[in-house]
Amino acid sequence: MAGSERTVVWFRRDLRIDDNPALASAARDGAVLPVFIWCPADEGQFYPGRCSRWWLKQSLPHLSQSLESLGCPLVLIRAESTLEALLRCIDSVGATRLVYNHLYDPVSLVRDDKIKKELSALGISIQSFNGDLLYEPWEIYDDSGLAFTTFNMYWEKCMELPIDASPSLAPWKLVPVPGLESVRSCSVDDLGLESSKDEESSNALLMRAWSPGWRNAEKMLEEFVSHGLLEYSKHGMKVEGATTSLLSPYLHFGEVSVRKVYQLVRMQQIKWENEGTSEAEESIHFFMRSIGLREYSRYLCFNFPFTHEKSLLGNLKHYPWKVDEERFKSWRQGMTGYPLVDAGMRELWATGWTHNRIRVIISSFAVKFLLIPWTWGMKYFWDVLLDADLESDILGWQYISGSLPDGHELSRLDNPEVQGQKYDPDGVYVRTWIPELARMPTEWIHHPWDAPSCILEVAGVELGFNYPKPIVDLHIARECLDDSISTMWQLDTAEKLAELDGEVVEDNLSNIKTFDIPKVVLRETSPCALPIDQRVPHASSKDHNLKSKVLKASNRSSICVDMIRSSKMEATSSVANSPVSRKRSFCETAFHVPSYSSSAEVHSHIQDHGGSLVGPSRYLLQEAGRNYVDEVEDSSTADSGSSISRQRKAA
């Protein structure tokens, strides 16, 4: 029987009824007041991007309708201070308790700690629950009581511990608190999640592809487990089509719990084992590791809360990042001259989504080829991804930039041409998102700069005019990366010498100012028609060269990390960053121009037209403006033949 306590249930990224520990506890103990507070001021530099806010706007009415059917509507509040809004709710209904589910990103950790201290001092009972993870971050440590800094060791430890994977049942009825009418609630439109009419029209495209809401999340999960899980391990080689689970945005907003995902997958595994379906074992293994990576991202953020702005490995503080705003702009707009990279960036901007393999490729290109600060890329992914998840973004970008003990080798440089031939062998993905190259033969589609002039002319490609030349040569990128690593180690040695004199060397990233990516508008056109221009981060005028500054200091804090290298991590940031075709058919554009699979077909085309070269109409690429999942790559260390080695210099 329900008690007599009056409880405020504070919804955040747990927008569901089923398996919601905070809601279930409040329903058992008495009357409830469900509240969602939108406070842009609290988000700071990590204010959600347009796609993420669109999802939230669709999900809240879905949750409110479900709560109202149980007897208690959801109160929506737009506030300047979350703490003040909670205090008003508590005072209005005479509540004595506040409950919520944990969050682990740096912004939420600071805010929640402040609110807990303030309300506890006023005699309000505060209770928080685990509604997001299989394991709480403070439950997993090594034998010395230290936090793990490699994923494999962390996940092995997790697998040794029992999992309480039984989801809590949804309440069948809610008792509203007396005085509910005295709490002022606004409409979802009044929250201001869509800041302009242009955003509303752009977001209409998303509605065709996605169905936010906790009931839709459960349907998506059941569909994936029944039809997509069996071949999950095989889909890692494909960057187009229905290849992953599409669960990451639902998990980010808490519309489905990770416990429920785990339970259904384990039940399906038992079923397949009884049926003797041996091929399912590898897919189960890969999918559960992707769940583990999501857990690990929260673990890192909780135990190392500085990782959203600083590298975990200390020597990376000296890395000479290039504050090159023009290159950063070209990367964002998909104008680097490397087709697979450009296709990924254009898809990301147009849809808020890319396959996890593409996320790895484009982020690696930014930090290894262009030497762009990984914090810039992380912020850009945060701003544009539909499934933007700060903890996963941090893990993905630190992994790619070599900032983690088990991340990519800092010297690793993957060839986009070879990656294109491996993951998009027929060029379908590139042609979908780069219509300028739609008529390029398959053998040249991933390296048009090597194509003969007659091939380019027939394909209607003029490098440097309607499609850019490579922004940087492969071997020059190799040399620049090697030189940067050499500089980093020289500065690291200098720091050790400076420590003997009691000096502290500043982190190079601290010299790079943070920035806000401007909000952009998607027009309902083909993927190639993208709005023009976007702002870039403002570089520090005091230190463009990012030279290490040595400052006197009385104290110096250091963080010891496990330097043991284990095998590489798997590719996912948010469980499954996923198919485009199954849920995003509106983005697939049919270009009515011929494509060629070989040079022979090009010459045949010339003969068919009496020796004349007939090219397609010119595509006018409007430049795009507007933050991984980022994402982390799989256990393979490097694609065969894709690593670019440095040429020997002549004597």
VEXDREN-2710 file (C-alpha; in Angstrom, 1 decimal):
% VEXDREN-2710
k/r/px/py/pz
1/MET/0.0/0.0/0.0
2/ALA/1.2/3.5/-0.9
3/GLY/2.5/5.7/2.0
4/SER/1.6/9.3/2.8
5/GLU/4.8/11.0/1.6
6/ARG/4.7/13.7/-1.0
7/THR/7.6/13.3/-3.5
8/VAL/8.8/15.4/-6.4
9/VAL/10.1/13.1/-9.2
10/TRP/12.7/15.0/-11.2
11/PHE/12.8/13.7/-14.8
12/ARG/16.0/14.4/-16.8
13/ARG/17.4/11.8/-19.3
14/ASP/15.1/9.1/-18.0
15/LEU/12.0/9.8/-20.1
16/ARG/10.2/6.5/-19.6
17/ILE/7.6/4.8/-17.3
18/ASP/9.0/1.3/-17.4
19/ASP/12.1/0.4/-15.3
20/ASN/12.3/3.9/-13.9
21/PRO/13.6/3.4/-10.3
22/ALA/13.0/7.0/-9.1
23/LEU/9.4/7.0/-10.4
24/ALA/8.7/3.5/-9.0
25/SER/10.0/4.5/-5.5
26/ALA/7.9/7.6/-5.4
27/ALA/4.8/5.8/-6.5
28/ARG/5.3/3.2/-3.7
29/ASP/5.7/5.8/-1.0
30/GLY/2.8/8.1/-1.6
31/ALA/1.7/11.0/-3.8
32/VAL/4.0/12.2/-6.6
33/LEU/4.7/15.4/-8.6
34/PRO/6.5/14.5/-11.9
35/VAL/8.6/17.5/-13.1
36/PHE/10.8/18.2/-16.1
37/ILE/12.8/21.5/-15.9
38/TRP/14.4/23.0/-19.0
39/CYS/17.2/25.4/-17.8
40/PRO/19.5/26.5/-20.7
41/ALA/21.7/28.4/-18.3
42/ASP/22.7/25.2/-16.5
43/GLU/23.9/23.6/-19.7
44/GLY/26.7/26.1/-20.3
45/GLN/28.9/25.4/-23.2
46/PHE/27.2/22.0/-23.7
47/TYR/23.8/23.4/-24.6
48/PRO/22.1/20.6/-26.7
49/GLY/22.2/20.9/-30.5
50/ARG/19.2/21.3/-32.8
51/CYS/18.6/17.6/-33.5
52/SER/19.0/16.7/-29.8
53/ARG/16.5/19.4/-28.8
54/TRP/14.1/18.2/-31.5
55/TRP/14.1/14.7/-30.0
56/LEU/13.5/16.1/-26.5
57/LYS/10.5/18.1/-27.8
58/GLN/8.9/15.0/-29.3
59/SER/9.7/12.7/-26.3
60/LEU/8.2/14.9/-23.5
61/PRO/4.6/14.9/-24.8
62/HIS/4.9/11.1/-25.1
63/LEU/6.0/10.8/-21.5
64/SER/3.4/13.3/-20.3
65/GLN/0.6/11.4/-22.0
66/SER/1.7/8.2/-20.3
67/LEU/1.9/9.8/-16.9
68/GLU/-1.5/11.4/-17.3
69/SER/-3.0/8.0/-18.1
70/LEU/-1.7/6.8/-14.8
71/GLY/-3.3/9.7/-13.0
72/CYS/-0.6/12.4/-12.8
73/PRO/0.4/14.8/-15.5
74/LEU/4.0/15.9/-16.1
75/VAL/4.8/19.5/-15.1
76/LEU/7.0/21.3/-17.6
77/ILE/9.0/24.3/-16.3
78/ARG/11.3/26.6/-18.1
79/ALA/13.6/28.2/-15.5
80/GLU/16.7/30.4/-15.1
81/SER/17.8/28.2/-12.2
82/THR/17.0/24.5/-11.7
83/LEU/17.5/24.8/-8.0
84/GLU/15.0/27.6/-7.6
85/ALA/12.5/25.8/-9.8
86/LEU/12.7/22.7/-7.6
87/LEU/12.3/24.8/-4.5
88/ARG/9.2/26.4/-5.8
89/CYS/7.7/23.0/-6.7
90/ILE/8.5/21.6/-3.2
91/ASP/7.1/24.6/-1.5
92/SER/3.9/24.7/-3.6
93/VAL/2.8/21.1/-2.7
94/GLY/4.5/20.7/0.6
95/ALA/6.8/17.9/-0.6
96/THR/9.3/16.4/1.8
97/ARG/11.3/14.4/-0.7
98/LEU/13.0/14.7/-4.0
99/VAL/14.0/11.7/-6.1
100/TYR/15.9/11.4/-9.4
101/ASN/18.0/9.0/-11.4
102/HIS/21.8/9.5/-11.7
103/LEU/23.6/11.3/-14.5
104/TYR/27.4/11.2/-14.9
105/ASP/28.5/13.9/-17.3
106/PRO/30.6/16.8/-15.8
107/VAL/27.8/19.4/-16.1
108/SER/25.3/17.2/-14.3
109/LEU/27.7/16.0/-11.6
110/VAL/28.4/19.6/-10.5
111/ARG/24.7/20.7/-10.7
112/ASP/23.4/17.6/-8.8
113/ASP/26.0/18.0/-6.0
114/LYS/25.0/21.6/-5.5
115/ILE/21.2/20.8/-5.5
116/LYS/21.7/17.9/-3.1
117/LYS/23.6/20.1/-0.6
118/GLU/21.2/23.0/-0.8
119/LEU/18.0/20.9/-0.3
120/SER/19.5/18.7/2.4
121/ALA/20.4/21.8/4.3
122/LEU/16.7/22.8/4.2
123/GLY/15.6/19.4/5.6
124/ILE/14.4/18.0/2.3
125/SER/15.1/14.3/1.8
126/ILE/17.1/13.5/-1.3
127/GLN/17.3/10.1/-2.9
128/SER/18.9/9.2/-6.2
129/PHE/18.9/5.9/-8.1
130/ASN/20.8/4.0/-10.8
131/GLY/18.5/4.2/-13.9
132/ASP/21.2/4.4/-16.6
133/LEU/23.9/1.7/-16.0
134/LEU/24.5/-1.9/-15.2
135/TYR/27.3/-0.9/-12.9
136/GLU/27.7/2.3/-10.9
137/PRO/31.1/4.0/-11.6
138/TRP/32.1/3.8/-7.9
139/GLU/31.6/0.0/-7.8
140/ILE/34.4/-0.9/-10.2
141/TYR/38.0/-0.5/-9.1
142/ASP/41.2/-2.6/-9.3
143/ASP/42.7/-4.5/-6.4
144/SER/44.5/-1.3/-5.2
145/GLY/41.3/0.7/-5.2
146/LEU/42.2/2.7/-8.2
147/ALA/40.1/3.5/-11.3
148/PHE/40.8/1.5/-14.4
149/THR/42.1/3.4/-17.4
150/THR/41.8/0.7/-20.1
151/PHE/38.5/-0.7/-21.3
152/ASN/39.4/-4.4/-21.4
153/MET/40.5/-4.5/-17.8
154/TYR/37.5/-2.5/-16.8
155/TRP/35.0/-4.8/-18.6
156/GLU/36.7/-8.0/-17.4
157/LYS/36.2/-6.7/-13.9
158/CYS/32.6/-6.0/-14.6
159/MET/32.0/-9.5/-16.0
160/GLU/33.2/-10.9/-12.7
161/LEU/30.5/-9.1/-10.8
162/PRO/26.8/-10.1/-10.6
163/ILE/24.4/-7.9/-12.6
164/ASP/21.0/-7.0/-11.3
165/ALA/19.4/-7.0/-14.7
166/SER/15.8/-7.3/-13.6
167/PRO/14.0/-4.1/-14.7
168/SER/11.7/-2.6/-12.1
169/LEU/8.0/-2.8/-13.1
170/ALA/6.2/0.3/-14.2
171/PRO/3.6/1.7/-11.6
172/TRP/0.1/0.8/-12.6
173/LYS/-1.3/4.0/-10.9
174/LEU/0.0/7.3/-9.7
175/VAL/-1.5/9.4/-6.9
176/PRO/-1.1/13.2/-7.6
177/VAL/0.1/15.4/-4.8
178/PRO/-2.6/17.7/-3.2
179/GLY/-2.2/21.2/-4.5
180/LEU/-0.9/20.2/-7.9
181/GLU/-2.9/23.0/-9.5
182/SER/-0.8/25.5/-7.7
183/VAL/2.3/24.5/-9.6
184/ARG/2.6/26.5/-12.8
185/SER/3.3/24.3/-15.8
186/CYS/4.0/25.5/-19.4
187/SER/3.5/23.8/-22.7
188/VAL/6.2/22.0/-24.5
189/ASP/6.3/24.8/-27.1
190/ASP/6.9/27.4/-24.3
191/LEU/10.1/25.5/-23.4
192/GLY/11.7/27.0/-26.4
193/LEU/13.3/23.8/-27.7
194/GLU/13.0/25.0/-31.2
195/SER/14.3/28.5/-31.4
196/SER/13.0/29.6/-34.8
197/LYS/10.6/28.8/-37.6
198/ASP/13.6/27.7/-39.7
199/GLU/14.5/25.1/-37.1
200/GLU/11.0/23.8/-37.1
201/SER/11.0/23.4/-40.9
202/SER/14.3/21.6/-40.8
203/ASN/13.2/19.3/-38.0
204/ALA/10.2/18.2/-40.1
205/LEU/12.7/16.0/-42.0
206/LEU/13.7/14.2/-38.8
207/MET/10.1/13.3/-38.1
208/ARG/10.0/11.1/-41.2
209/ALA/12.9/9.0/-40.0
210/TRP/12.5/8.8/-36.2
211/SER/9.8/8.1/-33.7
212/PRO/10.9/9.4/-30.2
213/GLY/9.2/8.2/-27.1
214/TRP/9.6/5.3/-24.6
215/ARG/7.0/3.0/-26.2
216/ASN/8.6/3.5/-29.6
217/ALA/12.0/2.7/-28.0
218/GLU/10.7/-0.6/-26.8
219/LYS/9.4/-1.4/-30.2
220/MET/12.8/-0.6/-31.7
221/LEU/14.6/-2.7/-29.2
222/GLU/12.3/-5.7/-29.9
223/GLU/12.8/-5.3/-33.6
224/PHE/16.5/-5.2/-33.4
225/VAL/16.8/-8.2/-31.1
226/SER/14.4/-10.2/-33.3
227/HIS/15.8/-9.2/-36.7
228/GLY/19.1/-7.3/-36.5
229/LEU/21.1/-8.8/-33.7
230/LEU/21.9/-12.1/-35.4
231/GLU/24.1/-10.4/-38.1
232/TYR/25.3/-7.5/-35.9
233/SER/28.9/-8.6/-36.1
234/LYS/28.9/-8.7/-40.0
235/HIS/27.5/-5.2/-40.4
236/GLY/30.6/-3.5/-39.1
237/MET/32.1/-3.6/-42.6
238/LYS/29.2/-1.7/-44.1
239/VAL/28.7/2.1/-43.9
240/GLU/25.4/2.2/-45.8
241/GLY/22.1/0.4/-45.3
242/ALA/20.5/-1.2/-42.2
243/THR/23.5/-2.2/-40.2
244/THR/23.1/-1.4/-36.5
245/SER/20.5/-1.1/-33.8
246/LEU/19.4/2.5/-33.9
247/LEU/19.1/2.4/-30.1
248/SER/21.6/5.1/-29.2
249/PRO/19.3/8.2/-29.1
250/TYR/16.7/6.2/-27.2
251/LEU/19.3/5.2/-24.6
252/HIS/20.7/8.7/-24.4
253/PHE/17.3/10.1/-23.4
254/GLY/16.5/7.2/-21.2
255/GLU/13.5/6.1/-23.2
256/VAL/14.7/2.5/-22.8
257/SER/16.9/1.3/-19.9
258/VAL/20.1/-0.5/-20.4
259/ARG/18.9/-3.2/-18.0
260/LYS/16.0/-4.0/-20.3
261/VAL/18.4/-4.1/-23.3
262/TYR/20.7/-6.5/-21.5
263/GLN/17.8/-8.7/-20.4
264/LEU/16.3/-9.1/-23.8
265/VAL/19.6/-9.8/-25.4
266/ARG/20.5/-12.4/-22.9
267/MET/17.1/-14.1/-23.3
268/GLN/17.6/-14.2/-27.1
269/GLN/21.1/-15.6/-26.5
270/ILE/19.7/-18.5/-24.5
271/LYS/17.1/-19.1/-27.1
272/TRP/19.7/-19.3/-29.9
273/GLU/21.9/-21.6/-27.7
274/ASN/19.0/-24.0/-27.3
275/GLU/18.4/-23.9/-31.1
276/GLY/22.1/-24.5/-31.8
277/THR/22.5/-21.2/-33.6
278/SER/26.3/-20.9/-33.2
279/GLU/26.8/-17.9/-35.6
280/ALA/25.0/-15.7/-33.0
281/GLU/27.8/-15.9/-30.5
282/GLU/30.1/-13.4/-32.2
283/SER/27.2/-10.9/-32.6
284/ILE/26.2/-11.2/-29.0
285/HIS/29.9/-10.7/-28.0
286/PHE/30.3/-7.5/-30.1
287/PHE/26.9/-6.0/-29.0
288/MET/27.6/-6.6/-25.3
289/ARG/31.0/-5.0/-25.7
290/SER/29.3/-2.0/-27.2
291/ILE/27.1/-1.9/-24.1
292/GLY/30.3/-2.1/-22.1
293/LEU/31.8/0.9/-23.9
294/ARG/28.8/3.0/-23.0
295/GLU/29.2/2.0/-19.4
296/TYR/33.0/2.8/-19.6
297/SER/32.3/6.3/-21.0
298/ARG/30.3/7.1/-17.8
299/TYR/33.0/5.5/-15.7
300/LEU/35.7/7.7/-17.2
301/CYS/33.6/10.9/-16.8
302/PHE/32.9/10.1/-13.2
303/ASN/36.4/9.2/-12.1
304/PHE/38.2/11.7/-14.4
305/PRO/35.8/14.6/-14.6
306/PHE/38.4/16.8/-16.4
307/THR/38.3/14.6/-19.6
308/HIS/35.9/16.9/-21.4
309/GLU/38.7/19.4/-21.8
310/LYS/42.0/17.7/-21.1
311/SER/43.6/14.5/-22.3
312/LEU/43.8/11.6/-19.9
313/LEU/47.5/11.0/-20.8
314/GLY/49.7/13.6/-19.4
315/ASN/52.2/13.8/-22.3
316/LEU/49.4/15.0/-24.6
317/LYS/49.3/18.3/-22.8
318/HIS/52.3/19.3/-24.9
319/TYR/50.9/18.2/-28.3
320/PRO/51.2/21.1/-30.8
321/TRP/47.6/21.3/-32.1
322/LYS/47.1/23.5/-35.1
323/VAL/44.6/26.3/-34.6
324/ASP/43.7/26.4/-38.2
325/GLU/40.2/27.7/-38.6
326/GLU/40.0/27.4/-42.4
327/ARG/40.9/23.7/-42.3
328/PHE/38.4/23.1/-39.5
329/LYS/35.8/24.8/-41.6
330/SER/36.6/22.7/-44.7
331/TRP/36.3/19.6/-42.6
332/ARG/32.9/20.6/-41.2
333/GLN/31.6/21.4/-44.7
334/GLY/32.8/18.1/-46.2
335/MET/35.3/19.9/-48.5
336/THR/38.6/18.2/-47.7
337/GLY/39.0/16.5/-51.1
338/TYR/38.9/13.0/-49.6
339/PRO/35.6/11.5/-50.8
340/LEU/34.8/9.2/-47.9
341/VAL/35.6/11.9/-45.3
342/ASP/33.5/14.5/-47.1
343/ALA/30.6/12.1/-47.6
344/GLY/30.6/11.4/-43.9
345/MET/30.7/15.0/-42.9
346/ARG/27.9/16.0/-45.3
347/GLU/25.7/13.1/-44.0
348/LEU/26.4/14.1/-40.4
349/TRP/25.4/17.7/-41.0
350/ALA/22.3/16.9/-43.1
351/THR/20.9/14.1/-40.9
352/GLY/22.5/14.3/-37.5
353/TRP/23.6/10.7/-38.0
354/THR/26.5/8.6/-39.4
355/HIS/27.6/5.0/-39.1
356/ASN/30.0/4.4/-36.3
357/ARG/32.8/3.5/-38.8
358/ILE/32.4/6.8/-40.5
359/ARG/32.5/8.6/-37.2
360/VAL/35.9/7.0/-36.5
361/ILE/37.2/7.9/-40.0
362/ILE/36.2/11.5/-40.0
363/SER/37.3/12.2/-36.4
364/SER/40.6/10.5/-37.1
365/PHE/41.1/12.6/-40.2
366/ALA/40.5/15.8/-38.2
367/VAL/43.1/15.1/-35.5
368/LYS/45.7/13.1/-37.4
369/PHE/45.7/14.7/-40.9
370/LEU/44.6/18.2/-40.0
371/LEU/46.0/18.2/-36.4
372/ILE/42.8/20.0/-35.3
373/PRO/42.3/20.0/-31.4
374/TRP/40.1/17.0/-30.5
375/THR/38.1/19.3/-28.2
376/TRP/36.9/21.2/-31.3
377/GLY/35.7/18.0/-33.0
378/MET/34.1/16.8/-29.8
379/LYS/32.1/20.0/-29.5
380/TYR/31.0/19.9/-33.1
381/PHE/29.8/16.3/-32.8
382/TRP/27.9/17.3/-29.6
383/ASP/26.2/20.1/-31.5
384/VAL/25.0/18.2/-34.6
385/LEU/24.5/14.6/-33.6
386/LEU/21.0/13.4/-33.1
387/ASP/22.3/10.9/-30.5
388/ALA/24.8/13.4/-29.0
389/ASP/26.0/12.0/-25.7
390/LEU/28.7/13.9/-23.9
391/GLU/30.3/10.9/-22.1
392/SER/30.5/8.9/-25.3
393/ASP/31.8/11.9/-27.2
394/ILE/34.6/12.3/-24.7
395/LEU/35.5/8.6/-24.9
396/GLY/35.4/8.6/-28.7
397/TRP/37.5/11.7/-29.3
398/GLN/40.1/10.9/-26.6
399/TYR/40.4/7.4/-28.0
400/ILE/40.9/8.6/-31.6
401/SER/43.4/11.3/-30.6
402/GLY/45.6/8.9/-28.7
403/SER/44.7/10.4/-25.4
404/LEU/43.8/7.1/-23.7
405/PRO/46.3/4.3/-22.7
406/ASP/44.4/1.8/-24.9
407/GLY/43.4/4.3/-27.6
408/HIS/44.8/4.7/-31.2
409/GLU/48.5/4.9/-31.4
410/LEU/49.3/8.6/-31.6
411/SER/51.4/7.9/-34.7
412/ARG/48.7/5.9/-36.5
413/LEU/47.6/7.5/-39.8
414/ASP/44.9/5.6/-41.7
415/ASN/44.6/6.2/-45.5
416/PRO/41.0/7.4/-46.3
417/GLU/41.4/6.0/-49.8
418/VAL/42.1/2.5/-48.5
419/GLN/39.3/2.8/-45.9
420/GLY/36.9/3.8/-48.7
421/GLN/37.8/0.7/-50.7
422/LYS/37.3/-1.4/-47.7
423/TYR/34.0/0.0/-46.3
424/ASP/32.5/1.4/-49.5
425/PRO/33.9/-0.8/-52.2
426/ASP/31.3/0.1/-54.8
427/GLY/31.2/3.8/-54.0
428/VAL/27.5/3.8/-53.2
429/TYR/27.9/5.8/-50.0
430/VAL/30.1/8.4/-51.6
431/ARG/27.9/8.9/-54.6
432/THR/24.8/9.3/-52.3
433/TRP/26.4/12.2/-50.4
434/ILE/28.7/13.7/-53.0
435/PRO/26.7/14.1/-56.2
436/GLU/29.6/15.9/-57.8
437/LEU/31.3/12.5/-58.0
438/ALA/28.1/10.6/-59.0
439/ARG/29.5/9.7/-62.4
440/MET/33.1/8.8/-61.3
441/PRO/34.0/5.2/-62.1
442/THR/34.2/2.9/-59.1
443/GLU/38.0/2.4/-59.5
444/TRP/38.6/6.2/-59.1
445/ILE/35.7/7.1/-56.7
446/HIS/37.9/7.2/-53.6
447/HIS/40.9/8.9/-55.2
448/PRO/39.7/11.1/-58.0
449/TRP/43.0/13.1/-58.0
450/ASP/44.6/10.1/-59.7
451/ALA/42.1/9.7/-62.4
452/PRO/43.1/10.5/-66.0
453/SER/41.8/13.9/-67.3
454/CYS/39.5/12.2/-69.8
455/ILE/37.8/10.2/-67.0
456/LEU/37.3/13.4/-65.0
457/GLU/35.9/15.2/-68.0
458/VAL/33.3/12.6/-68.7
459/ALA/32.4/12.4/-65.0
460/GLY/31.9/16.2/-65.0
461/VAL/34.5/16.6/-62.2
462/GLU/36.8/19.6/-62.2
463/LEU/39.1/19.3/-59.2
464/GLY/39.5/22.6/-57.5
465/PHE/36.2/23.9/-59.0
466/ASN/33.2/21.7/-58.4
467/TYR/35.1/19.3/-56.0
468/PRO/38.1/20.3/-54.0
469/LYS/41.6/19.0/-54.4
470/PRO/42.9/17.1/-51.3
471/ILE/43.4/19.6/-48.5
472/VAL/46.7/17.9/-47.5
473/ASP/48.9/15.4/-49.3
474/LEU/49.0/12.0/-47.6
475/HIS/52.8/12.0/-47.1
476/ILE/52.9/15.6/-46.0
477/ALA/50.3/14.7/-43.4
478/ARG/52.6/11.8/-42.3
479/GLU/55.6/14.1/-41.9
480/CYS/53.6/16.8/-40.0
481/LEU/52.2/14.2/-37.6
482/ASP/55.7/12.8/-37.0
483/ASP/57.1/16.2/-36.4
484/SER/54.3/17.1/-34.0
485/ILE/54.9/13.9/-32.0
486/SER/58.6/14.7/-31.9
487/THR/57.8/18.2/-30.6
488/MET/55.5/16.8/-28.0
489/TRP/58.2/14.5/-26.6
490/GLN/60.7/17.3/-26.6
491/LEU/58.4/19.5/-24.6
492/ASP/57.6/16.6/-22.3
493/THR/61.3/16.2/-21.6
494/ALA/61.6/20.0/-21.0
495/GLU/58.8/19.8/-18.5
496/LYS/60.5/17.1/-16.5
497/LEU/63.6/19.3/-16.3
498/ALA/61.4/22.3/-15.3
499/GLU/59.9/20.3/-12.5
500/LEU/63.3/20.1/-10.9
501/ASP/63.1/23.9/-10.6
502/GLY/59.6/23.8/-9.2
503/GLU/57.9/25.0/-12.3
504/VAL/54.6/23.9/-14.0
505/VAL/54.1/23.6/-17.7
506/GLU/50.6/24.6/-18.9
507/ASP/48.4/22.3/-21.0
508/ASN/48.4/23.4/-24.7
509/LEU/44.7/22.9/-24.9
510/SER/44.2/25.6/-22.3
511/ASN/45.5/28.1/-24.9
512/ILE/42.7/27.3/-27.2
513/LYS/39.5/29.1/-26.5
514/THR/36.2/27.3/-26.4
515/PHE/33.5/28.2/-28.8
516/ASP/29.9/27.8/-29.7
517/ILE/29.0/26.2/-33.1
518/PRO/26.3/28.4/-34.7
519/LYS/22.8/26.8/-35.0
520/VAL/22.0/25.9/-38.6
521/VAL/18.9/25.1/-40.7
522/LEU/18.4/22.1/-42.9
523/ARG/16.6/22.8/-46.1
524/GLU/14.4/20.1/-47.6
525/THR/16.6/19.4/-50.6
526/SER/19.1/16.8/-51.7
527/PRO/22.1/16.0/-49.5
528/CYS/24.3/18.2/-51.7
529/ALA/22.3/21.4/-51.2
530/LEU/23.7/22.6/-47.9
531/PRO/23.4/26.1/-46.4
532/ILE/26.5/28.3/-46.7
533/ASP/29.1/29.0/-44.2
534/GLN/29.5/28.5/-40.5
535/ARG/31.4/30.1/-37.7
536/VAL/34.7/28.7/-36.4
537/PRO/36.2/28.8/-33.0
538/HIS/38.0/32.0/-32.1
539/ALA/41.7/31.3/-31.8
540/SER/43.6/32.9/-29.0
541/SER/45.4/36.0/-30.3
542/LYS/48.0/35.6/-27.7
543/ASP/49.3/32.2/-28.7
544/HIS/48.5/30.9/-32.2
545/ASN/51.6/28.8/-32.2
546/LEU/50.5/26.9/-29.0
547/LYS/54.0/27.1/-27.5
548/SER/54.2/25.7/-24.1
549/LYS/54.1/28.3/-21.3
550/VAL/56.1/27.7/-18.1
551/LEU/54.5/29.2/-15.1
552/LYS/55.8/29.4/-11.5
553/ALA/53.6/27.6/-9.0
554/SER/53.8/26.4/-5.5
555/ASN/51.8/23.2/-6.0
556/ARG/51.3/20.8/-8.8
557/SER/48.7/18.2/-9.1
558/SER/49.2/15.1/-11.2
559/ILE/47.2/12.2/-12.3
560/CYS/48.7/8.7/-12.5
561/VAL/47.3/6.6/-15.2
562/ASP/47.7/3.0/-16.2
563/MET/50.2/3.0/-19.1
564/ILE/49.7/-0.7/-19.9
565/ARG/48.4/-1.0/-23.4
566/SER/45.7/-3.6/-24.0
567/SER/44.0/-4.6/-27.2
568/LYS/42.0/-2.0/-29.0
569/MET/38.5/-1.1/-28.2
570/GLU/35.4/-1.8/-30.1
571/ALA/33.6/0.5/-32.4
572/THR/30.6/2.2/-30.8
573/SER/29.9/5.1/-28.7
574/SER/26.3/4.8/-27.8
575/VAL/25.5/1.1/-28.1
576/ALA/24.7/1.2/-31.8
577/ASN/25.2/4.1/-34.1
578/SER/23.2/2.9/-36.8
579/PRO/21.5/2.3/-40.1
580/VAL/20.7/5.1/-42.3
581/SER/18.5/3.5/-44.8
582/ARG/16.0/1.8/-42.4
583/LYS/15.1/5.0/-40.6
584/ARG/16.3/7.8/-42.9
585/SER/14.9/7.1/-46.4
586/PHE/14.3/10.8/-46.8
587/CYS/18.0/11.4/-47.0
588/GLU/18.6/9.0/-49.9
589/THR/18.6/10.9/-53.1
590/ALA/18.4/9.4/-56.6
591/PHE/20.7/11.2/-58.9
592/HIS/19.6/10.9/-62.5
593/VAL/23.1/10.7/-63.9
594/PRO/25.0/7.6/-65.1
595/SER/27.8/6.1/-63.0
596/TYR/30.6/4.1/-64.3
597/SER/32.2/1.0/-62.7
598/SER/35.3/1.1/-64.9
599/SER/37.4/3.1/-67.3
600/ALA/36.1/0.8/-70.1
601/GLU/32.6/2.1/-69.6
602/VAL/33.8/5.6/-69.8
603/HIS/35.4/5.0/-73.2
604/SER/32.3/3.2/-74.3
605/HIS/30.3/6.3/-73.4
606/ILE/32.7/8.5/-75.4
607/GLN/32.2/6.2/-78.5
608/ASP/28.4/6.2/-78.1
609/HIS/28.5/10.0/-78.4
610/GLY/30.7/10.2/-81.5
611/GLY/33.8/10.8/-79.5
612/SER/32.4/13.8/-77.7
613/LEU/32.5/14.1/-73.9
614/VAL/29.1/14.6/-72.3
615/GLY/29.2/15.5/-68.6
616/PRO/26.5/16.0/-66.1
617/SER/25.1/19.3/-65.1
618/ARG/27.3/21.1/-62.5
619/TYR/26.3/20.7/-58.9
620/LEU/26.5/23.8/-56.9
621/LEU/27.6/22.7/-53.4
622/GLN/26.4/25.2/-50.8
623/GLU/28.6/25.0/-47.8
624/ALA/27.3/23.8/-44.5
625/GLY/27.4/25.2/-41.1
626/ARG/27.0/23.7/-37.7
627/ASN/29.2/18.8/-32.7
628/TYR/30.5/11.4/-31.4
629/VAL/29.6/9.4/-30.6
630/ASP/31.4/9.6/-31.1
631/GLU/32.8/6.8/-31.6
632/VAL/35.5/4.3/-30.8
633/GLU/36.9/1.8/-33.2
634/ASP/36.9/-2.0/-33.1
635/SER/39.6/-4.4/-31.9
636/SER/41.6/-4.3/-35.1
637/THR/44.7/-2.2/-34.7
638/ALA/45.0/-0.9/-38.3
639/ASP/43.4/-1.7/-41.7
640/SER/45.8/-3.7/-43.8
641/GLY/47.6/-1.3/-46.1
642/SER/45.9/1.8/-44.8
643/SER/48.6/3.1/-42.5
644/ILE/50.7/5.7/-44.2
645/SER/54.4/5.4/-43.5
646/ARG/56.9/8.3/-43.8
647/GLN/59.0/8.4/-46.9
648/ARG/62.7/8.5/-46.5
649/LYS/64.2/11.9/-47.1
650/ALA/67.0/12.2/-49.7
651/ALA/70.4/12.5/-48.3
END
